[in-house]
């Protein structure tokens, strides 16, 4: 008996039946469009793979209906109005194949970014907004939209929805009265200072959103579903300044009282479903929650919508735990569970859950390196833990010509991913790991409670290699001579990295971050973390949450300076969490000596002394490639992977391992 059976009951959105309670959450389809605004083959493959994996409702990432009022630099994302023939042709090719899996698909359509345009996507075009307000990222003042331009965008929504219906889409989602995008900027008085029919009262500020749904229903019929991405609360303290969980503040954006009133109005205008989240670009860590946000963080707001409007409520936001999802459906929190990043990580999530095979679902680790980080900085959507996401055909497994036996040294993510891919392709990998478990740096990295999914990824690799019957030797350090005597066709060196260390004098209370994270060292009641990179900041946060007095000493001008480019939702939230948790920061400072519980540091203002029970070195890692160098010219086919090749992040360790393992 599958205890998750209720998650597979059908649900109606308007007159459209969804076969189960799972939706693919809309995620920016950067890199998935062709030059004429249709879907390219990568985009078609990407969405079909999620339908094939069992997802009941596919909601595409954003498409822009207008490219005249706000130019988007075609072909960043698909556009249903730029070349309707091309959009319908490529769209229908995709929707027909999605329908073969009994899935439904909605096209998400946007009125534009307005003041929140990501600079890499803006080009030379001036940002627009409801009123002359400051841009989110740039020191620019936005240009106010004219009434004629608003009317033009509304008409484009009707045309875009009409083309979507022709292309076989089962409905559309409007993007959005959420996250502070253009239509949301009209809806929020902080951004909308207009005195015409689009400003002032709440009804006037929602007029843009109202005219859009009326236009679409006029063009496509009342039975064509029109859903809305909607945020009932903004979490804005001020422009470019968002609130943290648990922080007391005065809401400058949309508060819950207005959020409820607006939801009722929007449903009365004709919206058939509300896809609920919270947040804004000024508090991006709510709209795109990093691992520092709790799981299922949107549930209270979805529940509030369920209690106030009579349309299906969709809820996303770290909802990958199926027990949490089941509870949300059973207790009336929402009607549909929306999975975004979890379906990037594993497109077969839904089918695996239906087959009672939850342990085989590859977890999302909420790092946002491969998705939001790459969208923000490189205009492309991918996934850190799934190298095939958005590259389904390009990164398909390569058939082997001859079975090879491959020796893998190191059981971190690079070694595990190599073994997984080699086994799937039909090779025979043998893995040696010197510690007592697989996972490498995932194990210390996953020790803070907000990094639980790092441990889940390590567990997934362990389970996957067992299922594939890969030969794994734990507690087994292997020598050069043993490797040379091993009868194998290829050798993979994934020996990882070691922490950088230096002496401060009295070193018996100077520890490395890894040992502290693993619980091998007791830092006492007060400690100084040397190094304000990602590891140092997350360690400091974890210790502060455990009641320790923590100071970060960073040689550069700011913390997290060497970890860029991180997704801004992650970096900005972590930067705010550090002082919020009473962690002191000393930037432009260098440690000198530590003696008798006193750490001497050199700052811009001279020498300073910090009393502390311990010092933790978190100043980076260096490649452990010594064994590779001993064997480099002794073995014909040998590869160096992961941190052993170049200290980096989980994403590149997995991606590089997949690339090599897929071509041996």
Protein Blocks (a to p, Z undefined) as FASTA:
>chain_A
ZZklmmmcccdehjaccfblcdcddddfehiacfkopacfklmmmmmmmmmnopabdcdd
dddfbfklpcghiafbacfklmmmlmmmmmmmmmmmmmmnopacdddddfbjkjmlcfkl
nmmadcddfbdcddfkbccddddddfklmmmmmmmmmmmmmmmmmnopabdcddddeehi
aklmmmpmklmccfbfkgcjfklmmmmmmmmmmmmmmmnojklccdddddfbgoiabghi
acdehiacddfbdcfklmmmmmmmmmmnopabdcddeddfklmmlmmccfkbcehklmmm
mmmmmmmpccdcddehhilbmklmmmmmmnopambdcdfklmmmmmmlmmmmmnopmklp
ccdehlommmmmmmmmnopacdfklmkgoplmmmgccddfbdcddddedjbfklmmmmmm
mmmnopacddddfbfbehijmmmmmmpmklmmmmmmmmmmmmmmmmnopacdehiacdfk
lmmmpccfbdcddebpadddddehjamlcccfklmmnopacebjbdcdehjafklmmmmm
mmmmnopacddddfblbehklmpccdfklmmmmmmmmmmnopacdehiacfbdeehiacd
ddfkbccddddfbdcddebjaddfklmmmmmmmpfbacdehjllogcdfklmmmmmmmmm
mmZZ
